[in-house]
Amino acid sequence: MVLLLQMKKIAVCNQKGGVAKTTSAINIATYLALKGKKTLIVDLDPQANTTSGLGVDKAEIEHSIYNVLHEHISLEQAIRKTQIEGLFIVPSTINLTGAEVELVNVMGREYRLRKAVSEMERQFDYLIVDCPPSLGLLTINGLTMVDSLIIPIQCEYYALEGLGQLMNTIKLIQENLNSNLEIEGVLMTMADFRTNLTKEVISEVKRYFGDKVYETIIPRTVKLTEAPGFGKPIALYDGQSLGATKYEQVTCEILKIPIKRENGEIKKAELVISKEVKNNTGEGYGKETG
C-alpha cells in the first residue's frame, strides 16, 4: 500500500440528537473520497446509522468497532469497502451498546480508539468519526483520538441547548487527554429559509462561535431524509439535488477549495425546498438520521 502523509482525523459530534450528525458524517466523508482523498469513516454510534446509511448489511458484519475496542483486534481487520471508491468504513453494531460498561474498569480506556488508529496513520488521508449523541466513554474515545471536531447545529429552537456541556467536555479533554483538540468548524443544518427562525438561529450561532461557522448551510430537504433508507449517501442517491450541492460545498470549505456559487443561491434554496414540500405534502420533514 502506498504510504500517505499523516491523516487528518475529524470527529462529527453533538450530544443533542436529531441535528443531522450522521447525515453530515456520511456525506462529508463521501465527498472527501470523491475529491480524491482516501477516507476512512468510523461508526462509533451503537445505533449504527452510518453503517446502514452507507449500505453495509449488518447481518454480514464479522468485525466491528466493538471488536476493536473490546477484543483488541486490529482496526484493519474491521475495515470494509463502501459503494464509493476511496471511502472505507469501520462499521458498528448493537453490541457497541455495552462497550461503555465493559470498558469502565479497563486501564487506559479513553485511549482504546487512539491506539487502534495509530496503526493506520499513513494509510488514509482523512478519518471521520461519527460519535454517538452523548458525552460518554465512546465520545471521549473519539475526541481523545482526533485532531478536531465538526459540530452540527440544527436551525431550530433550542439550537444551542446543551452546547455549554459539550464545550466543557472539550475543555476537559484538551486539559487532560488531547491537548491538540480544536474545533474544525460549526455546521448549520436542517435550515428552512422560508422562516425568520432560521435566520435568527444562524445569527445567534455566529455570535457564539464567530468565524468557526461554515459559510455553507445545509437545508432541510426530502432527498437528504430519504437517502439513508436506500443505504446511499446523497451523492449516489441524487447527486444533482440541493442537499448534494451543499454537502459538496462544505467539503470544499474543509479542504480549503474555493466554492463555485450561483447568483441568487439562497433564492434557489427557497424554491427547491418549497417545491419539495408541495410535491411531498410536507412528508420527510421529520427527525433526520443522526
Buried (B, 14 or more C-beta within 10 A) or exposed (E): EEEEEEBBBBBBBBBBBBBBBBBBBBBBBBBBBBBEBBBBBBBBBBBBBBBBBBBBEEEEBEBBBBBBBBEEBEBEEBBBEBBBEBBBBBBBBEBBBEBBEBBEEEEEBBBBBBBBBEEBBEBBBBBBBBBBBBBBBBBBBBBBBBBBBBBBBBBBEEBBEBBEEBBEBBEEBBEEBBEEBEBBBBBBBBBBBEEEBBEEBBEBBBEBBEEBBBEBBBBBBBBBBBBBEEBBBBBBBBEEBBBBBBBBBBBBBBBEEEEEEEEEEEEBBBEBBEEBBEEBEEEBBEEBBB
